[in-house]
Amino acid sequence: MKTEMRAIRLILGGIAAVLALVASYAVAGLVGGAIPSNRDWAPPAHGIRIFVESNGVHTGIIVPKVAAGVDWRGVARAEDLRDPRFAGYDHVAFGWGEKTFYLETPTWAEVKLRTVLAAATGSTRTLMHVEHLPAPRAGDGAREIVVTPAQYRRLAAYIRASFRDGGARYRGYAGYDAFYEANGRYSAVRTCNAWTGDALRFAGVRVGWWTPFPVTVMGWF
């Protein structure tokens, strides 16, 4: 009986420790997301219109295919799509994330605990997700940001550096998107949403100091 009680206490203690760790991570993420970086940033009256988007799991950045001297058509290529006709759209969305997580969890309904745990402990198997899209409209779930041409070029440089030169390509979820091997290590600290925040921060946009969750990105816009 004493042995059984000791085992129960160990199990309950382990569960409590895990719950405390998860709670601490959530609080740290929300606090980090509430601390502003680039405090003095203000959108210019005229500039380049970009957007941030979220599907509830992943966030991404939508940009014009051609703007401020940046042309994404050599990266987001028509031949990489299941349906090359979608390459006629004038905007492209970029997101970064862990390979298995990306390919198996397009929505919350597909999330598996083993996938989350494997990604959270760290993975160098990362992908860039690229979608060919028309310009978002009000109500599309994307938030508009206006940046200067110089800020946009910094953002573009950050995004471009996330692609692995010569890496493999994979078909996407639908006819309008594709995946590309990426640089960087995914973990609970550097999530797909943290990448979005890092990219915006590098460009000079005001966003949270650490943005591991979708809300910590979208809440700023």
MIGUMAR-746495 format. One line per field, with one value per residue: residue number from 1; x, y, z of N, C-alpha, C in turn; residue in three letters. Coordinates in Angstrom, 2 decimals, padded with zeros to 5 digits, always signed. Layout:
% residues N
i: (NUM;...) $
nX: (X;...) $
nY: (Y;...) $
nZ: (Z;...) $
caX: (X;...) $
caY: (Y;...) $
caZ: (Z;...) $
cX: (X;...) $
cY: (Y;...) $
cZ: (Z;...) $
aa: (ALA;...) $
% end
This chain:
% residues 221
i: (1;2;3;4;5;6;7;8;9;10;11;12;13;14;15;16;17;18;19;20;21;22;23;24;25;26;27;28;29;30;31;32;33;34;35;36;37;38;39;40;41;42;43;44;45;46;47;48;49;50;51;52;53;54;55;56;57;58;59;60;61;62;63;64;65;66;67;68;69;70;71;72;73;74;75;76;77;78;79;80;81;82;83;84;85;86;87;88;89;90;91;92;93;94;95;96;97;98;99;100;101;102;103;104;105;106;107;108;109;110;111;112;113;114;115;116;117;118;119;120;121;122;123;124;125;126;127;128;129;130;131;132;133;134;135;136;137;138;139;140;141;142;143;144;145;146;147;148;149;150;151;152;153;154;155;156;157;158;159;160;161;162;163;164;165;166;167;168;169;170;171;172;173;174;175;176;177;178;179;180;181;182;183;184;185;186;187;188;189;190;191;192;193;194;195;196;197;198;199;200;201;202;203;204;205;206;207;208;209;210;211;212;213;214;215;216;217;218;219;220;221) $
nX: (+000.82;+001.90;+003.87;+002.32;+001.02;+003.22;+004.01;+001.79;+001.96;+004.35;+003.59;+001.52;+003.02;+004.75;+002.91;+001.98;+004.34;+004.75;+002.45;+002.94;+005.22;+004.22;+002.36;+004.07;+005.55;+003.52;+002.79;+005.24;+005.51;+003.30;+003.92;+006.41;+005.48;+004.07;+005.86;+007.14;+009.16;+011.16;+009.92;+009.43;+008.48;+006.39;+003.78;+004.40;+002.96;+002.78;+003.74;+004.91;+002.48;+002.03;+001.07;+000.02;-000.88;-002.98;-003.76;-004.67;-002.89;-000.38;+001.42;+001.96;+003.54;+002.42;+003.22;+003.73;+004.40;+006.18;+007.91;+009.41;+011.91;+012.25;+011.80;+009.90;+009.40;+011.34;+011.82;+009.35;+008.08;+006.21;+006.32;+006.62;+004.20;+001.16;-000.90;-000.05;-001.33;-002.08;+000.09;-000.26;-001.34;-000.84;+000.40;+002.34;+002.63;+004.58;+005.79;+007.42;+008.54;+008.59;+009.27;+007.70;+005.61;+004.54;+003.73;+001.89;+000.05;-001.96;-004.19;-005.69;-007.14;-005.64;-003.53;-001.15;-000.12;+002.40;+003.73;+003.84;+005.41;+007.80;+008.63;+008.87;+011.04;+013.14;+014.32;+016.05;+014.94;+013.41;+010.98;+010.07;+006.96;+005.15;+002.75;+000.73;-001.18;-004.07;-004.21;-004.95;-008.23;-010.32;-011.51;-010.55;-009.03;-006.44;-004.04;-003.28;-000.16;+001.82;+004.89;+008.10;+009.95;+012.67;+012.44;+010.90;+012.68;+014.55;+012.97;+012.44;+015.02;+015.47;+013.52;+014.34;+016.82;+016.03;+015.46;+016.82;+019.51;+019.47;+017.91;+015.41;+012.12;+008.62;+005.29;+002.38;-000.47;-002.58;-003.45;-002.14;+000.13;+003.40;+006.18;+009.47;+012.79;+014.33;+016.41;+017.61;+016.71;+014.03;+012.11;+010.61;+011.14;+011.85;+009.50;+007.19;+005.69;+007.31;+009.29;+007.91;+007.53;+010.24;+011.07;+009.54;+010.43;+013.15;+012.85;+012.12;+009.63;+007.17;+006.67;+006.09;+008.60;+009.21;+007.58;+005.95;+003.42;+000.39;-001.34;+000.41;+001.64;-000.42;-001.84;-000.65;-001.47) $
nY: (-001.21;+001.25;+001.54;+001.85;+004.26;+005.96;+005.86;+007.03;+009.60;+010.44;+010.45;+012.36;+014.52;+014.82;+015.51;+017.93;+019.42;+019.55;+020.97;+023.37;+024.21;+024.58;+026.61;+028.64;+029.10;+030.05;+032.43;+033.81;+034.11;+035.77;+038.03;+038.73;+039.28;+041.58;+043.56;+046.32;+046.61;+048.77;+051.23;+053.87;+053.72;+054.67;+054.42;+055.49;+058.25;+057.70;+054.82;+051.42;+048.96;+046.33;+043.19;+041.41;+038.10;+035.49;+032.10;+031.09;+029.26;+029.48;+032.45;+034.89;+036.92;+039.16;+040.43;+042.76;+041.42;+042.79;+045.57;+048.61;+048.10;+045.41;+042.16;+039.39;+037.30;+035.60;+033.95;+033.03;+030.99;+030.21;+027.61;+026.02;+025.55;+023.66;+024.48;+026.56;+028.86;+030.43;+031.96;+034.33;+036.13;+039.18;+039.41;+037.94;+035.56;+034.94;+032.52;+030.94;+027.83;+024.73;+021.68;+019.18;+020.03;+022.09;+020.70;+018.88;+020.24;+022.27;+023.55;+024.06;+021.75;+019.66;+019.39;+017.51;+016.03;+014.79;+015.90;+018.60;+018.47;+017.37;+019.39;+021.53;+020.85;+021.29;+021.66;+021.39;+021.07;+022.93;+024.97;+027.28;+028.71;+029.54;+031.51;+032.35;+035.16;+037.35;+040.92;+041.46;+042.16;+044.28;+042.54;+040.09;+038.83;+039.63;+042.05;+045.37;+047.01;+049.86;+050.64;+052.24;+052.53;+051.83;+050.41;+048.31;+047.05;+046.12;+044.28;+042.50;+041.54;+040.11;+038.10;+036.83;+035.81;+033.73;+031.58;+028.50;+028.29;+026.52;+024.54;+021.90;+021.70;+021.64;+020.58;+022.48;+023.03;+023.52;+024.63;+027.03;+027.41;+026.68;+024.88;+025.53;+024.56;+025.78;+028.10;+028.08;+027.26;+025.67;+025.99;+025.90;+028.41;+029.85;+030.10;+029.68;+032.00;+033.65;+034.02;+035.64;+037.95;+038.58;+039.21;+041.52;+043.17;+043.42;+044.88;+047.29;+047.84;+048.47;+046.02;+043.15;+042.25;+039.53;+037.06;+034.46;+033.36;+033.41;+035.53;+037.30;+038.47;+039.42;+041.10;+043.57;+045.01) $
nZ: (+000.00;+000.86;-001.05;-003.36;-002.79;-002.71;-005.38;-006.58;-005.53;-006.74;-009.43;-009.41;-008.57;-010.74;-012.75;-011.73;-011.88;-014.64;-015.43;-014.10;-015.46;-018.06;-017.54;-016.65;-018.97;-020.66;-019.33;-019.40;-022.17;-022.79;-021.29;-022.44;-025.00;-024.55;-024.02;-025.59;-028.54;-030.61;-029.87;-030.70;-033.23;-035.95;-038.30;-041.64;-043.53;-046.21;-047.95;-048.14;-048.29;-046.16;-044.64;-041.69;-040.83;-039.43;-038.75;-036.46;-035.49;-036.87;-037.75;-040.33;-042.89;-045.27;-048.41;-051.16;-054.43;-056.03;-055.13;-053.96;-055.11;-054.62;-055.75;-055.68;-057.41;-058.36;-056.24;-055.18;-057.13;-060.10;-061.10;-058.86;-057.77;-057.35;-058.96;-061.31;-062.16;-060.03;-059.50;-060.73;-058.97;-057.08;-054.61;-051.94;-049.33;-046.44;-044.17;-041.39;-040.03;-038.08;-039.73;-039.61;-037.96;-039.53;-041.90;-040.93;-039.38;-040.41;-039.32;-036.02;-035.57;-036.52;-034.80;-032.99;-029.94;-029.76;-031.93;-031.22;-028.87;-029.87;-031.62;-029.82;-028.25;-029.88;-033.20;-036.25;-038.65;-040.65;-042.40;-044.99;-045.59;-048.38;-049.90;-052.66;-053.23;-053.58;-052.92;-049.52;-048.14;-046.09;-043.31;-044.05;-042.20;-041.95;-040.88;-041.62;-042.23;-042.63;-044.04;-044.44;-047.56;-047.01;-044.61;-045.53;-047.29;-045.46;-044.08;-046.19;-046.66;-044.32;-044.53;-046.90;-046.12;-044.56;-046.15;-047.25;-049.26;-052.28;-051.20;-050.72;-052.27;-051.56;-052.27;-051.43;-049.20;-050.89;-054.23;-054.44;-052.89;-051.47;-049.97;-048.70;-047.97;-045.02;-043.14;-039.73;-036.31;-034.87;-031.85;-028.54;-027.72;-030.03;-032.06;-034.84;-034.75;-033.26;-035.16;-037.02;-035.46;-035.01;-037.62;-038.22;-036.18;-036.86;-039.17;-038.11;-037.11;-034.59;-032.22;-030.11;-027.63;-027.44;-029.22;-029.01;-029.46;-031.52;-030.69;-029.49;-031.58;-033.35;-031.67;-031.70;-033.87) $
caX: (+000.00;+002.79;+004.54;+001.34;+000.82;+004.42;+003.95;+000.74;+002.51;+005.33;+002.86;+000.85;+004.06;+005.19;+001.86;+001.99;+005.53;+004.50;+001.47;+003.61;+006.12;+003.39;+001.81;+005.17;+005.85;+002.44;+002.90;+006.43;+005.23;+002.39;+004.66;+007.36;+004.75;+003.51;+006.95;+007.37;+010.44;+010.97;+008.86;+009.18;+008.01;+005.05;+003.64;+004.48;+001.73;+002.83;+004.78;+004.59;+001.45;+002.22;+000.02;+000.28;-002.05;-002.93;-004.82;-004.89;-001.71;+000.77;+001.30;+002.79;+003.66;+002.00;+003.88;+003.58;+005.44;+007.16;+007.79;+010.61;+013.10;+012.29;+010.99;+009.85;+009.01;+012.40;+011.77;+008.01;+008.00;+004.99;+006.51;+006.61;+002.81;+000.33;-001.63;+000.76;-002.14;-002.15;+001.25;-000.69;-001.68;+000.20;+000.97;+002.86;+002.70;+005.71;+005.81;+008.54;+008.17;+009.16;+008.80;+006.60;+004.51;+003.93;+003.09;+000.82;-000.90;-002.41;-005.15;-005.65;-007.76;-004.63;-002.42;-000.92;+000.75;+003.77;+004.31;+004.13;+006.53;+009.01;+009.04;+009.23;+012.36;+014.15;+014.45;+016.67;+014.18;+012.47;+010.49;+009.36;+005.68;+004.94;+001.42;+000.45;-002.47;-004.41;-004.08;-006.04;-009.23;-010.84;-012.31;-009.89;-008.26;-005.08;-003.93;-002.42;+000.92;+002.50;+006.30;+008.85;+010.71;+013.87;+012.00;+010.46;+013.86;+015.11;+012.08;+012.67;+016.33;+015.31;+012.76;+015.17;+017.88;+015.44;+015.44;+018.08;+019.91;+019.58;+017.12;+014.31;+010.81;+007.52;+003.98;+001.69;-001.78;-003.53;-002.79;-001.53;+001.22;+004.50;+007.12;+010.87;+013.66;+014.68;+017.48;+017.17;+016.32;+012.74;+012.01;+009.56;+011.53;+011.76;+008.38;+006.84;+005.21;+008.49;+009.94;+007.17;+007.90;+011.65;+011.17;+008.98;+011.33;+014.34;+012.50;+011.95;+008.23;+006.90;+006.06;+006.54;+010.01;+009.22;+006.21;+005.85;+002.05;-000.26;-001.89;+001.49;+001.93;-001.59;-002.31;+000.00;-001.90) $
caY: (+000.00;+002.41;+001.65;+002.39;+005.67;+006.68;+005.96;+008.01;+010.93;+010.77;+010.77;+013.66;+015.55;+015.03;+016.25;+019.31;+020.09;+019.83;+022.05;+024.61;+024.60;+025.11;+027.89;+029.62;+029.41;+030.89;+033.76;+034.45;+034.51;+036.91;+039.19;+039.11;+039.85;+042.88;+044.54;+046.80;+046.97;+049.86;+052.01;+055.13;+053.50;+055.13;+054.19;+056.71;+058.61;+057.00;+053.80;+050.10;+048.27;+044.91;+042.68;+040.23;+037.24;+034.36;+031.09;+030.56;+028.47;+030.13;+033.80;+035.13;+038.29;+039.27;+041.58;+042.81;+040.67;+043.74;+046.88;+049.21;+047.46;+043.99;+041.34;+038.04;+036.30;+034.61;+033.07;+032.44;+030.69;+029.57;+026.17;+025.31;+025.41;+022.64;+025.20;+027.75;+030.04;+031.27;+032.86;+035.61;+037.06;+040.20;+039.40;+036.65;+035.46;+034.16;+032.09;+030.05;+026.93;+023.40;+020.94;+018.27;+020.84;+022.78;+019.80;+018.10;+021.04;+023.50;+024.16;+023.48;+020.43;+018.66;+019.41;+016.29;+016.31;+014.34;+016.87;+019.81;+018.20;+017.19;+020.71;+022.40;+020.50;+021.81;+020.99;+022.17;+020.77;+024.04;+025.30;+028.52;+028.51;+030.65;+031.49;+033.39;+035.68;+038.73;+041.83;+041.26;+043.19;+044.39;+041.39;+038.86;+038.27;+040.17;+043.42;+046.17;+047.83;+050.67;+050.83;+053.02;+051.65;+051.31;+049.38;+047.15;+046.34;+045.38;+043.14;+041.56;+040.91;+039.12;+036.97;+036.12;+035.08;+032.56;+030.49;+027.76;+028.27;+025.20;+023.57;+021.21;+022.32;+020.70;+021.10;+023.02;+022.52;+023.74;+024.94;+028.36;+027.55;+025.72;+024.93;+025.56;+024.35;+027.06;+028.19;+028.37;+026.17;+025.86;+025.50;+026.58;+029.82;+030.45;+029.48;+030.34;+033.34;+034.42;+034.42;+036.79;+039.11;+038.92;+039.85;+042.87;+043.92;+043.71;+045.95;+048.54;+047.99;+048.23;+044.73;+042.65;+041.85;+038.10;+036.81;+033.02;+032.94;+034.28;+036.74;+038.23;+039.19;+040.11;+042.10;+044.87;+045.65) $
caZ: (+000.00;+000.92;-002.36;-004.31;-002.46;-003.13;-006.84;-006.91;-005.23;-007.78;-010.67;-009.22;-008.53;-012.12;-013.46;-011.22;-012.41;-016.06;-015.51;-013.68;-016.53;-019.14;-017.10;-016.64;-020.37;-021.18;-018.72;-019.95;-023.54;-022.80;-020.79;-023.49;-026.12;-024.16;-023.91;-026.96;-029.14;-031.59;-029.25;-031.38;-034.60;-036.34;-039.74;-042.46;-044.23;-047.48;-047.92;-048.67;-047.50;-045.90;-043.76;-040.88;-040.83;-038.52;-038.88;-035.12;-035.13;-037.49;-038.29;-041.50;-043.39;-046.68;-049.04;-052.62;-055.13;-056.55;-054.46;-053.38;-055.66;-054.24;-056.65;-055.12;-058.40;-058.50;-055.07;-055.20;-058.56;-060.56;-061.31;-057.59;-057.34;-058.00;-060.02;-061.58;-062.44;-058.83;-059.50;-061.27;-057.88;-056.92;-053.27;-051.49;-047.87;-045.95;-042.79;-041.08;-038.97;-038.03;-040.90;-039.31;-037.45;-040.67;-042.86;-040.31;-038.59;-041.05;-038.40;-034.68;-035.59;-036.86;-033.84;-032.22;-028.81;-030.04;-032.86;-030.45;-027.97;-030.67;-032.11;-028.71;-027.72;-030.79;-034.49;-037.33;-039.87;-040.76;-043.73;-045.30;-046.26;-049.31;-050.51;-053.66;-052.81;-053.94;-051.79;-048.55;-047.95;-044.73;-042.95;-044.49;-041.09;-041.99;-040.38;-042.50;-041.68;-043.64;-043.70;-045.42;-048.47;-046.36;-043.66;-046.30;-047.80;-044.33;-043.88;-047.30;-046.45;-043.25;-045.07;-047.88;-045.42;-043.91;-047.11;-047.41;-050.67;-052.86;-050.45;-051.40;-052.33;-051.33;-052.61;-050.26;-048.83;-051.98;-055.49;-054.44;-051.92;-051.51;-048.86;-049.09;-046.83;-044.41;-042.15;-038.38;-035.42;-034.22;-030.48;-027.79;-027.62;-031.36;-032.76;-036.11;-034.44;-032.88;-036.42;-037.54;-034.65;-035.27;-038.93;-038.09;-035.31;-037.65;-040.10;-037.37;-036.73;-033.18;-031.97;-028.82;-027.47;-027.75;-029.70;-029.30;-029.75;-032.50;-030.08;-029.16;-032.83;-033.89;-030.74;-031.91;-035.12) $
cX: (+000.86;+003.50;+003.61;+001.11;+002.02;+004.42;+002.92;+001.25;+003.52;+004.64;+002.20;+001.87;+004.59;+004.20;+001.85;+003.18;+005.35;+003.53;+002.09;+004.53;+005.33;+002.83;+002.88;+005.53;+004.80;+002.53;+004.10;+006.20;+004.33;+003.08;+005.65;+006.68;+004.18;+004.58;+007.30;+008.83;+010.15;+009.83;+008.47;+008.66;+006.60;+004.93;+003.71;+003.15;+001.63;+003.97;+004.31;+003.58;+001.81;+001.14;+000.60;-001.01;-001.86;-004.06;-005.14;-003.75;-000.44;+000.43;+002.24;+002.74;+003.33;+002.59;+003.56;+004.69;+006.54;+006.92;+009.15;+011.90;+013.24;+011.31;+011.04;+009.58;+010.11;+012.47;+010.45;+007.66;+006.72;+005.14;+006.55;+005.20;+002.12;-000.47;-000.90;-000.05;-002.22;-000.95;+000.90;-001.12;-000.51;+000.79;+001.44;+002.98;+003.85;+005.50;+006.95;+008.11;+008.85;+008.49;+007.59;+005.38;+003.78;+003.12;+001.90;-000.20;-001.27;-003.45;-005.03;-006.20;-006.75;-003.48;-002.35;+000.10;+002.20;+004.48;+004.72;+005.36;+007.85;+009.53;+009.55;+010.62;+013.49;+014.28;+015.10;+015.99;+013.09;+012.14;+010.00;+008.08;+005.39;+003.59;+001.29;-000.99;-002.78;-004.21;-005.23;-006.99;-009.66;-011.74;-011.69;-009.08;-006.82;-005.11;-002.91;-001.38;+001.53;+003.93;+006.97;+009.54;+011.95;+013.51;+011.56;+011.65;+014.56;+014.27;+012.33;+014.00;+016.24;+014.59;+013.64;+016.26;+017.34;+015.36;+016.81;+018.42;+020.10;+018.78;+015.98;+013.03;+009.75;+006.20;+003.26;+000.35;-002.76;-002.75;-001.97;-000.33;+002.25;+005.38;+008.54;+011.71;+014.22;+015.91;+016.86;+016.71;+015.02;+012.79;+010.85;+009.87;+011.39;+010.73;+008.16;+006.38;+006.34;+009.25;+009.24;+007.53;+009.33;+011.80;+010.67;+009.89;+012.59;+014.07;+012.35;+010.54;+008.07;+006.13;+006.61;+008.00;+010.20;+007.79;+006.00;+004.47;+001.42;-000.75;-000.80;+002.00;+000.74;-002.10;-001.71;-000.58;-003.43) $
cY: (+001.27;+002.63;+002.26;+003.87;+006.51;+006.88;+007.00;+009.42;+011.37;+011.17;+012.14;+014.79;+015.86;+015.83;+017.70;+020.09;+020.47;+020.99;+023.39;+025.13;+025.22;+026.48;+028.99;+030.06;+030.35;+032.31;+034.51;+034.93;+035.73;+038.18;+039.67;+039.76;+041.22;+043.96;+045.03;+046.95;+048.00;+050.77;+053.25;+054.97;+054.06;+054.90;+055.49;+056.99;+057.90;+055.99;+052.51;+049.43;+046.79;+044.49;+041.57;+039.43;+036.12;+033.40;+030.46;+029.72;+029.20;+031.57;+033.93;+036.58;+038.29;+040.55;+041.61;+042.00;+041.58;+045.08;+047.31;+048.54;+045.99;+043.23;+039.89;+036.96;+035.26;+033.62;+032.30;+032.15;+029.93;+028.06;+025.37;+025.04;+024.24;+023.25;+026.51;+029.01;+030.98;+032.22;+034.22;+036.60;+037.99;+040.30;+037.99;+036.68;+034.54;+033.78;+031.10;+029.10;+025.58;+022.51;+020.06;+019.04;+021.52;+021.82;+019.06;+018.93;+022.34;+024.25;+023.48;+022.06;+019.32;+018.57;+018.09;+016.60;+015.93;+015.32;+018.14;+019.61;+018.06;+018.53;+021.59;+022.11;+020.89;+020.98;+021.93;+021.89;+021.81;+024.33;+026.73;+028.14;+029.74;+030.48;+032.64;+033.85;+037.01;+039.63;+041.61;+042.44;+043.22;+043.19;+040.07;+038.19;+038.71;+041.62;+044.19;+046.94;+048.60;+050.93;+051.67;+052.04;+051.04;+050.21;+048.13;+046.36;+045.57;+044.13;+042.07;+040.84;+039.84;+037.88;+036.16;+035.29;+033.83;+031.36;+029.82;+027.69;+026.84;+024.13;+022.97;+022.03;+021.25;+021.37;+021.51;+022.35;+022.56;+024.10;+026.20;+028.50;+026.46;+025.90;+024.85;+025.33;+025.68;+026.94;+028.42;+027.14;+026.53;+025.31;+026.22;+028.06;+030.51;+029.69;+030.19;+031.78;+034.24;+034.88;+035.64;+038.05;+039.55;+039.67;+041.30;+043.75;+044.33;+044.84;+047.29;+048.80;+047.73;+046.92;+044.24;+042.21;+040.37;+037.70;+035.33;+032.55;+033.87;+035.60;+037.76;+038.96;+040.06;+041.22;+043.48;+045.63;+045.60) $
cZ: (+000.00;-000.41;-003.39;-004.06;-002.89;-004.65;-007.27;-006.66;-006.29;-009.08;-010.55;-009.17;-009.92;-012.92;-013.04;-011.78;-013.87;-016.22;-015.12;-014.77;-017.69;-018.78;-017.11;-018.05;-020.94;-020.63;-019.29;-021.36;-023.62;-022.31;-021.85;-024.67;-025.83;-024.02;-025.31;-027.31;-030.23;-031.12;-030.06;-032.80;-034.79;-037.84;-040.52;-043.14;-045.57;-047.43;-048.55;-047.74;-047.39;-044.92;-042.88;-040.82;-039.83;-038.84;-037.53;-034.61;-035.58;-037.84;-039.49;-041.91;-044.87;-047.25;-050.53;-053.29;-055.66;-055.87;-053.94;-053.85;-055.31;-055.14;-056.16;-056.15;-058.66;-057.35;-055.05;-056.67;-058.91;-060.66;-060.02;-057.08;-058.04;-059.15;-060.29;-061.87;-061.24;-058.74;-060.10;-060.20;-057.60;-055.52;-052.92;-049.97;-047.49;-044.49;-042.61;-039.98;-039.07;-039.09;-040.60;-038.82;-038.62;-041.55;-042.26;-039.55;-039.29;-040.21;-037.05;-034.67;-035.86;-035.85;-033.08;-031.12;-029.11;-030.98;-032.12;-029.58;-028.73;-031.17;-030.98;-028.16;-028.66;-032.06;-035.49;-038.66;-040.01;-042.22;-043.79;-046.04;-047.10;-049.99;-051.50;-053.46;-053.49;-052.73;-050.81;-048.51;-046.49;-044.45;-043.37;-043.37;-041.08;-041.52;-041.21;-041.69;-042.84;-043.17;-044.78;-046.39;-047.83;-045.37;-044.41;-046.83;-046.68;-044.04;-044.94;-047.13;-045.37;-043.77;-046.01;-047.20;-044.71;-044.85;-047.16;-048.88;-051.16;-052.15;-051.26;-051.35;-052.16;-051.73;-051.33;-049.98;-049.99;-053.24;-055.47;-053.51;-052.08;-050.28;-049.40;-047.84;-046.34;-043.53;-040.78;-037.62;-034.71;-032.80;-029.81;-027.64;-028.97;-032.18;-034.09;-035.86;-033.95;-034.12;-037.01;-036.78;-034.88;-036.60;-038.87;-037.24;-036.06;-038.63;-039.42;-036.92;-035.24;-033.02;-030.64;-028.82;-027.78;-028.07;-030.02;-029.72;-030.80;-031.90;-029.77;-030.40;-033.21;-032.97;-030.92;-033.10;-035.25) $
aa: (MET;LYS;THR;GLU;MET;ARG;ALA;ILE;ARG;LEU;ILE;LEU;GLY;GLY;ILE;ALA;ALA;VAL;LEU;ALA;LEU;VAL;ALA;SER;TYR;ALA;VAL;ALA;GLY;LEU;VAL;GLY;GLY;ALA;ILE;PRO;SER;ASN;ARG;ASP;TRP;ALA;PRO;PRO;ALA;HIS;GLY;ILE;ARG;ILE;PHE;VAL;GLU;SER;ASN;GLY;VAL;HIS;THR;GLY;ILE;ILE;VAL;PRO;LYS;VAL;ALA;ALA;GLY;VAL;ASP;TRP;ARG;GLY;VAL;ALA;ARG;ALA;GLU;ASP;LEU;ARG;ASP;PRO;ARG;PHE;ALA;GLY;TYR;ASP;HIS;VAL;ALA;PHE;GLY;TRP;GLY;GLU;LYS;THR;PHE;TYR;LEU;GLU;THR;PRO;THR;TRP;ALA;GLU;VAL;LYS;LEU;ARG;THR;VAL;LEU;ALA;ALA;ALA;THR;GLY;SER;THR;ARG;THR;LEU;MET;HIS;VAL;GLU;HIS;LEU;PRO;ALA;PRO;ARG;ALA;GLY;ASP;GLY;ALA;ARG;GLU;ILE;VAL;VAL;THR;PRO;ALA;GLN;TYR;ARG;ARG;LEU;ALA;ALA;TYR;ILE;ARG;ALA;SER;PHE;ARG;ASP;GLY;GLY;ALA;ARG;TYR;ARG;GLY;TYR;ALA;GLY;TYR;ASP;ALA;PHE;TYR;GLU;ALA;ASN;GLY;ARG;TYR;SER;ALA;VAL;ARG;THR;CYS;ASN;ALA;TRP;THR;GLY;ASP;ALA;LEU;ARG;PHE;ALA;GLY;VAL;ARG;VAL;GLY;TRP;TRP;THR;PRO;PHE;PRO;VAL;THR;VAL;MET;GLY;TRP;PHE) $
% end
